Amino acid sequence: MGELEVRTVLVEPKSETNVGAVARVLKNFGFHDLYLVNPPHIGIKALSVASHAHDLLTRARIVSSIEEAVSDACIVAGTTAKRGISASKHLRMPALSPYELKEKTKDKGGILALLFGREDIGLLNEELKRCDIVVSIPTAPDYPVMNLSHAVAVLLYELSNGNSNSSSSSGSSGGVSSSSLPSSKRLKLASVEDKERLFNHIRTFLDEIEYREHKKEKTMVMLRRLFGRAGLTAREVQRLRGILRKAEWKIKADHRR
């Protein structure tokens, strides 16, 4: 498995000039993989702001859903400016800093999808629930919300090791080479599809054991965050599903007695 590749995903951006500025930021730090979910018309304003990154902007993938943007990713990280949400809800906590995200993913291979929300309301709660990890940039509490392209710049700067030679050290794929491990030693993480099968299995299991209905959603978000921080491999997902199947079999066997 190769080094970790970073994909920047803008979810329903409002301004084409912001999209152009983000494209410029990606090229500044040696990244290239840009996905736009239901963007505005990308015209001359965006191309002008993108400047020498106009080629990256014209190659950006335009998709109609987050699911399409992250279908081949191994880690989905959602960004938020709101950190003060009750830990019992698990939705935005624990939020990793950009440095912590780099440390958490440095020995991993595959695609890290960074989700950035709308300029006015960010990512919706339902969208954050689908993320493996939540990332927040430490800012002054009296004005925590950053400009979209500035937030992208902070995260990509950290993920590029803060190295002006990131494009040469990362290669044209926009990879992150913060790990000293060779490619063959990096963990092959489970795909989004594999993890969704696991979460659906867990939800079914909770139904089977008559887990309290009002606790299910919070529990599912908590488990998604837990597994997201753990960085599950495909084999670990299979083992966890095997445990669930064994538990289901045992419960059914006991009921037949």
N, C-alpha and C positions, 0 to 999 in steps of 0.2 A: 504494500500500500504506500502511495506517495505521501508527500507532506500535506499538511492541512491547507485547503484552498478556501479563501474567503469570498463569499458572495454577498454583495450589498443589495438588499431588497427594499425599495421605497414603496410603501403601501398607500395608495391613493394620494400622492402628493398634489397639492393645490396649485403650485406655481411652477411654470416651466423654467423660470430663471433659477429656481432652487434646484431643479433637476440638472440643469446645466452646471451649476456650481458644484453639485455632488460628483458629476462626471469628472470635473477638473480635479477634485480632491482625490478621487480614485487614482488618477494618473500621477498625481503628485507623489503618492506613496507606493506606486508600482503594482497596483491592483487593476483588474479589468472587468470582472464579472459583475454586471449591473442588471438587475431585474426591476421592472416597473409594473406595479399592480394597478391597473385602471388609472393611468396617468392622464394629465391634460394633454392637449395638442402640443407636440414638441416642434416648435418652429424656430424662426430666426433669432428670437430672444435667447432661447436656451442654447443654441449653437454659438451665439456671440459670447455668452457668459462662459461656456465650456472652453472657449479659446482653442488651444492646441490639443484639447481632449475631445474635439468634435468627432473624431473617428470612433472613440469609445462610446460616445453618446449615440451615434447612428447605429452602432452594433448592439445597443442595449436590447434585452429581451422584454417585450411587452406581453403581459399575461393578464388573465381576468380574475385570478384568485391567488391567495397566499399558498393554497395547497399545490397549485401548479408550480409556483416559484420554488418551493422547498421539497418537491417530490423526490429528488435524488440526494438531498442533504442528509448528513449524519447527526448534526447538531443544529437546532434552531434556537437562536438567541433573540429575544425580544427586548427592545430598549424602552425605558420609561424614565420620566423625570420625577415621578411620584414614588417616594421611598417610605413615607410615613403611614403605610397601611398596616392594619393589625396583622400580626404574625399568624393569628389563628385562621386567617383567610387564605394565606399562602400565595395569593395571586401575584403580588409584587415583591415578596420577600421569600428567602433572602436574596437581595439584589447584589450581583457581583460588580465590582469596579472594573474598568477596562483592563487594568493590570491583572486582576484576579482572573478575568476571562482568559487572558493570554496564558497565565500559569496553568489554568485548568485544561487548556486545549493543546499545550505545547508538544505533547508526546502522542498526539492523535493524528490519524490520517482521514481523508475524506473531505467533505464540503461542510464548512461552517456558514450557515445562512444568518446574516445579521438583518433583523427586521427593524425598520424605522417607520414610525407612524406618521399620520397626517400633521401638518404644521400647527393646526389649531387644537386638535383633541388627542393626538397621538394614536397609539394602538388601542382598540376596543378591548374590554375585559374578555370577551369571547375569543379574541385573537391571542391575547396573552395566555389564556388557558392552554393553548395548543403549543406553547413554547417550552422547550426543555430547560432553558436557563433565562433568567431576567438580568439585564445589565442596566446599570444607572451610573451616570457620570457625576461624581461629587461636585456640587455647585453651591453657591451661597443660598441659604434657605429662603431669603426674601425675594429671590428671583431665580428659580431653579431651571426654568425652561430655556433651552438653547436654540439658536437658529439651526435648521436642519443640516445644512452643509457643515456647520461648525461641529455639531455632534458627530457626524460621520468622520470628520477630520480627526477628532480626538481618539476615536476608537481605532481607526486605521493607522494612525501614528503609533499607538501602543502595539497593535498587532504586527506592525512592520519592524518592531524592535527599536523604534526611534532612531533608525539608521538611514541616513540619506542615500545609502547604496542599496535600499531594500529591493529595488527592481532587479538588480543584478544578483543579489543573494537569494531572492525568492523565485526568480525565473519569470518567464512571460505568463505563466499560469496564475500569477497572483497568489502564490503559496506563502505560508508562514514558516520560516526556517528557524524558529526560536529553540528548537530541540537539537540536542547533540546526538540523538539516536539516529542510526541509519534507517532508511525507509522500511527495510525488511523487519525492523524491530518495533515499528510504531503500531499501535493498536488499530485494528480494523473495527470501527464502530458499527453498531446496528443501524440499518437504514430507517428512515421515517416510517416506511411501510411496515417493517418488522415491529417497531415500537408501537405503532397504532394497533397492530394485532394483539400485542401484549396488553395494552390498555383496555381494549375491548373485551379481552379474556378476563381481566381483573374485574371489570364492571359486571360482567355476567356472573362471576364468582360471588361478588358482593350481593347480587340479587338472590343467588342460590342459598346463601347463608343468612338471608333476610337481614342484611346490614341495615341499620337505620337510614331511612330514606333521606332525612334532612342532613345527614352527614356525608352522603355519597359524593357530592360535587367537591366539597372541601377536601375529602380524602383523595379523590382522583387528582386534584391539582397538587396536593402535597406529594403524592407518589411521583407525579410527572417531574416536579422540581427535584425530588430526591434522586430519581434515576437520571435526570439531566445532569446533575452535578457529578454523579458517579461515572457517566460516560459509558453506558452499557455496550458491550460487544454483541455481535449476532449470536455467538455461542451462549452468552449469559442470558440473553432474551429467551433462547430455546430452553435453557435449564429452568428458568423461572416459570415458563409455561408448562414444563414437565411437572414441576412441583404442584402447580394449580390443577393439572389433569389428575395427578395422583390423589390430591385432596378431594376432588370431585368424585372420583371413583370410590374412595373410602366412605364418603358421606352417603353415596347411593347404596353401597353395600350394607352399611349399618342400618339404613332405612328398610332394607329388604328382610332384615332378620326378624 
